[in-house]
Amino acid sequence: MNALTGFTQPKSAHKAALNPPATPLLTIDPYTSIWSFGDQLNGDATRHWTGQPQQLNGLIRVDGRTFRFMGNPSFTGETIVPSAQRQTYQARYLTNKPASDSWTTLDFDDSQWNVGEGTFGSRNGDHTPWSTPDIYVRRIVTLDRVPDGPLLVDAIQNDNYELFINGERMTKVSGVSANYRLTPTNRKASDVLRKGQNVIAFHSQNMSGPGFVDLGLVEERVLNYKPATQTGRRMTATQSEYTFVAAGVELTVTFMAPLLMTNLDVLSRPVQYVSYRVRSTDGKTHDVQLYSDASAELAVNSPDQLVTWRRGRAGRLDYMRVGTAEQKVLGRKGDDVRIDWGHLYIASPIEPGTSRRIGSLASALNQFEREGRVTDLHERMPRLVSDSLPVLATSMELGTIGNKAVERHLLVGYDDIKSIEYFGQPLNAWWRRYGNMSMERALEDADADYAKVKIQCDTFDKQLYTDALKAGGTTYAELCVLGYRQAIAAHKLVAGPNGEAFFFSKENFSNGSIGTVDVTYPSAPLFLLYNPLLLKGMMEPIFQYSESGKWNKPFAAHDVGTYPLANGQTYGEDMPVEECGNMLILTAAIAAVEGNANYAKQHWVTLTTWTDYLIKEGFDPANQLCTDDFAGHIARNANLSVKAIMGIASYGYLAGRLGDKLREKEYIDIARDLARKWMKLADDGDHYTLTFENKGTWSQKYNLVWDKLLKLEIFPKEVAQKEIAYYLTKQQPFGLPLDSRKTYTKSDWIIWTATLADRPADFNALIAPVLRFANESPDRIPLSDWHETTDGKHVGFRARSVVGGYYIKMLEQKLK
């Protein structure tokens, strides 16, 4: 038992270990966010969280032999079957299900099918109209030759597609991609295609919004280098570390993101570190050189964009930079998009044996393999990224390596010039809030801080793990490590019009909204724990939106735009009870953490308006959307009603903190009266229902957690105790379902629900399947917060900030 918290470690706690489904490498903001999907750093190309390749490659040369330790260097090769963006084509199609499953085979008779031209869709410009839920397409192509490289699919879709080639299923891709995206099939082109006739068949579905689909086939050119053997992978809150062995030497590669919330200048500075440590392991000395590159893919939305590059010097650093030729600052918005303005920087100290090259991937790799170095070369530009893939390459001559380790480091940065547009005004990132800071200076400062920042990160990582361990045990500590960088990197810290800190979230892999209140709400515990100023920076744009008159409804907005344009709500439907409750509860939580209600006082009129709305509309909510909108509309939502009740109680709590005891009593009494009514309407014997007076249903009542954390005593304790006992009977292998309608869940809400438990054993029983999901999910992608509890597959969402909600158990300890 822990003397501070009373948390008893289960006997199996020592077995809890973290096997992240993807490992964060660079986590600067929602745009510069590069991950290694899966277990091996050299198992595949590194990727942006959206899944698009954004390559970081690494080689080590030992006594003239070259090994690959990072990435899997490749570039787009031959177009085998062009998509409609490259060449129009005709195909046969149906919008109802074919009578025979053989519709994907070459000899199937499709003479009665419709004839259409790609693309198929309901958007302006789609060549063949498609507005039904399904479409089935058959395209016959004749090939004179078939390349031997890996096969990629070049596709757009809303919402998904399933591809068959010559009757064999190749891949299934879910989600929306309005831009052409390359997806691996994990098959060689020559294995599935043949000279002569082939049939490319695909089925696409549209669930909502404009439907569209088109695809082609492309060869991938892979530059084969023998992989070094990965012997270790370790992830802490701010660092990802890999170890390799090759030909008698050990290489340790560490990616360090100094996302320390006590120093917002460093947190917002768009520079992170990659360090290398090499030593001999066989008692012999070895001649060693290192190579690393970053591709121009990091500076474009898609590979069909032109880039330019240059070299420069910043104090004791040499740097290379690359960016698009057409710099449309803040010119692109949306979800599945990547930044295509500003510049990627790679910098390293000026020292003997370190050299640099900007040019094609293949030429840089080939020179390093031959010579153990790269040298500068003038190659033509501007150039398409898809044209031999330009890279910023660095080589380091480490000399003769023995038992004593030799270390080097690189700096990777991204200057986005302007970060966010706020009601028509472009805003600077926080690190550039005074307007006179250059990227060169930021690189110099980051390099000068390297040793100090390393110590700070090491210290913070250890303290975070220790605190999480005390709060919730080993499994819980691993989940907190998993969520830390992901939660922060889904935000951008900028300076507002009056110099205030705005901390804008992006609703990743959902709809791309900026400043979404029901994303702020689950994310909040992390920031309440470490720096509530950042939570204020998430909420302030919503307050200002209402108080400016631009939003004149009597409830809180859902968002302030589509990232990175915060010019007003763009989401198509309001969530009145949800967002009012969220804003009131979080304002009360800030007061609890800070020990005063000064922030609430600044926005008291607005908070009063929202509370009045909840009293009128919140207790027995109509058919409104809530944060679990993906599960569909429901009226009389019992968990949403809890949120309304807690929002009203939070207002009373804040009034008391401001010295208004009469108003405090009035609103706390209202909330307690509503809680008594709630218990009657939601009662179902051994639990409470999903919707009022709907026997046989249930749901996670995670919103109750604030009654416990804020010590409001609105609901009797037996409400939460009854719910926890019931939840433990509904567990699935990978977690507690969200409610009785489906078997999928939200992992952030599971942690909130588990925090309702008074017994540590119950808490651990509820969270253990969440770690199992992270470790064993077949989808090795940045952590999804929406997954299936029966088989561990992700349902949707990834890389979202809501995993900051995992920190609610630690927040409970802080508020004690």
C-alpha positions, 0 to 999 in steps of 0.5 A, a space after each residue: 500500500 502506498 502511504 500517500 494515496 492508499 493505492 494497493 498495487 495488484 500482485 500482477 502490477 509488475 507485469 504491466 508494460 507499455 508497447 505503444 501502437 505507434 511511437 512519437 518521434 517529432 511532436 511540435 504541433 498538429 502539423 509537425 507530428 512524425 511517428 514510427 507506426 508499429 514496433 520497429 523504427 526501421 520497419 517502415 517509413 516514418 509517417 505523419 499522424 494522418 498516415 502519410 509518409 513523412 520520411 526520416 531515414 537513418 543509416 550507420 556505416 561500420 567498417 565500411 558496411 552500411 545498416 539501416 536503423 531508421 525508416 525504410 527509404 523509398 519514393 514513388 516510382 512508376 504509375 501502373 494504373 493512373 487515377 483520374 487526377 492523372 488520366 481520365 478513364 471509363 469503368 463499369 459501375 453499380 450502386 446496388 449490391 451485385 448479385 454474385 460475389 464473383 463481381 471482382 473477377 476478370 471473367 465476370 459479365 458486367 455488360 449490364 452495368 452502367 458505364 461511367 468516368 472516374 471520379 465517382 461522386 456528388 461533388 462539383 467536378 466529379 465526372 460520374 454522379 454518385 449519391 447513394 450509400 454504396 458504389 461498386 466499380 470494375 475497371 479493366 486495364 491492359 498492361 504491357 509490363 508489370 514492375 516488381 516493386 511494392 504496390 501502392 494505392 493512390 486514392 481519394 474517398 469518402 468514407 471508405 473503399 475496399 479494393 480487389 485486383 483480379 478477384 483478390 482482396 488487396 486492402 480496406 481503407 476507412 475514413 475520409 481523404 479528400 486528397 489523393 493518398 498513397 496506401 501500401 498493400 504490403 504486396 509486390 505489384 508483380 504478385 497480383 498484376 499480370 501482363 495483358 488484361 487485369 480487373 481493378 474492382 472496388 466497393 466504396 461506401 458513403 455514410 454522410 457528407 459528399 460521397 466520392 471515390 477514385 483510385 489508381 495503382 503506383 509502384 514504390 521504389 524501395 532502397 534496400 539496406 540491411 536493417 540493424 537489429 533493434 534491441 530496445 524501445 523505451 518511451 517516457 513522457 518527453 522522450 522516445 529511445 531506440 537501441 540497435 546493434 550492428 557489426 559490433 557496435 551499439 547505437 542509441 537514438 533518442 527523440 526528445 520533445 521538451 514539452 515542459 509546461 513550466 516553460 512555455 517559451 521552450 514548449 512552444 519553440 518549434 525545435 526538437 532534438 534527435 541524439 545519437 550515442 555509439 559505442 563498441 560492444 565486442 571489445 574491438 574498435 570500429 570505424 563508424 559514420 552516421 547518416 540521417 535525412 528528413 524528406 521534403 514531404 515534411 513541408 508539403 501537403 502532398 507530393 505533387 507540390 514544388 519545393 525550394 531549399 537553401 543552406 544557412 548558418 546560425 551561430 555555431 550551427 549549419 542548417 538546411 531548410 526546405 519549403 514550398 515554392 508557393 508559400 500560401 501562409 494559412 492557406 489550407 484548412 481541414 483534417 487530413 491535411 499537412 502544412 504546406 507553408 513555412 520551412 522545415 529546418 535541419 541543423 547541426 553543430 559545425 564540427 569536423 566530420 559533419 557534412 550536409 547535402 540537399 538533393 534526391 534521396 537515392 543520390 544522398 544514400 548512395 554517396 553515403 554508402 560509397 564514401 561514408 559521407 555526403 557532400 553538398 551538391 547543386 541540384 535543380 529546383 524548384 522540384 516536385 517532391 514526387 520527383 526523386 524525393 528531395 531530402 535534407 541529409 546530414 552525415 557525421 564522421 564519428 571516427 574510431 569507436 571503442 568502449 567509450 561512447 561517442 555522442 552527436 545530436 541534430 535539431 529539427 525545427 519548423 517555422 510556420 511563419 504565422 500559426 493561426 488566423 483568429 477572426 481575420 488576424 494572423 497570429 504568431 506562435 507564442 515563442 514569436 509573440 514579440 515579433 522579432 524572434 527569427 528561426 535562426 535565433 530559435 535554433 541557436 537558443 535550442 542548441 545552447 539549451 540542449 544539455 540543460 533541457 536534457 536534464 530537465 526532461 529526464 527529471 520530469 519524466 521520472 517525476 511524472 511516472 512516480 506521481 502516476 504510479 502513486 496515484 493509480 499503479 503501474 498500468 495507470 502510469 504507463 497510460 499516462 506516459 502514452 498520452 503525454 506528448 500526443 495530448 500536447 502536440 494536438 495543440 498550437 500555443 499562440 499569442 492572442 491579439 492582446 498578448 494572451 496565451 491561446 492554446 488551440 486544439 485541432 480535432 484530429 482525424 475527426 473533422 479538423 475543428 479548431 478549439 472544440 469545447 468537447 475536445 477541450 473537456 476530456 483533454 483538460 485534466 493534463 493541463 489542470 495538473 501541470 499548468 492551468 494557464 494552458 486550459 484557460 488558453 483553450 477556453 478563452 477563444 470560446 469566451 471571447 467569441 460569445 462576449 464579442 457578439 459574433 456568437 449571440 446564442 444563449 449557450 456556448 459554441 462548439 468550436 471557433 472554426 476549422 484548423 488553422 482558421 479560428 474565424 467562427 464555428 464551422 461545425 454544422 450542429 450545436 451542442 448546447 447542453 454539452 458545451 455549456 456544461 463543459 465550460 462551467 465545469 472546467 471554469 470551476 476546476 480551474 478555481 479548484 486548482 488555483 485556489 481562487 475564482 478570479 478567472 470566473 469573475 472575468 467571464 461572470 456574465 457569460 457563465 450566468 447566461 450559460 447556467 440559466 440555459 442549463 436550468 431551463 434545458 439541461 436536466 431532461 435534454 431534448 434530442 441534442 448532440 453530445 460529445 459522443 455524437 458519433 453514437 448518434 442522437 438520443 433524447 433524455 440522455 442521462 449522462 448529459 443530464 449529469 453534466 447539466 447538473 454538474 454545470 449548475 453546481 459548478 456555478 454555485 461553487 464559483 459563486 461561493 469562491 467569489 464570496 456570494 454565499 446566497 447564490 452558492 446555496 441557491 444553485 447548489 440546492 438546485 443541483 441537489 434537487 435535480 440530482 434527486 429527480 435524476 435518480 428516480 428517472 434513471 433508476 433501473 434497479 442495480 444501475 442507472 439507465 442510458 436515457 430516462 425511463 428506458 429500462 434495460 439500458 445503461 451507459 458510463 456516467 463519467 460526468 459524475 467524476 467532477 462531483 467527486 473531484 470538486 467535493 460538491 456532494 450533489 449526488 449520494 455516493 451510492 450512485 457512483 458505487 452502484 454504477 461501478 459495481 454494474 460496470 464490472 459486470 459489463 467488461 469486455 477483453 479490451 474495455 468497458 463499452 461506452 453504453 448498451 447500444 454498441 460494444 465500442 468505447 472511448 478510452 478517455 471516458 473509461 479512465 474517468 469512469 474508473 476514477 469514480 471507484 473508491 476501491 483501487 482494485 476496481 480502478 485497476 480492473 477498469 483501466 487494465 483493458 485499456 493498456 491491453 488495447 494499446 499494447 495488442 491492438 492490430 492497428 499500429 497507429 498513433 493511439 486511437 481513443 475510440 476502439 472496439 472492446 471485443 477485438 481491440 480494433 480502432 473504430 475511428 479517431 487517432 492522435 487526438 488530444 483527449 488522451 490528456 483525460 487519462 490524467 484525471 486520476 492524478 488530478 484527483 490526487 492533486 485536489 485531495 
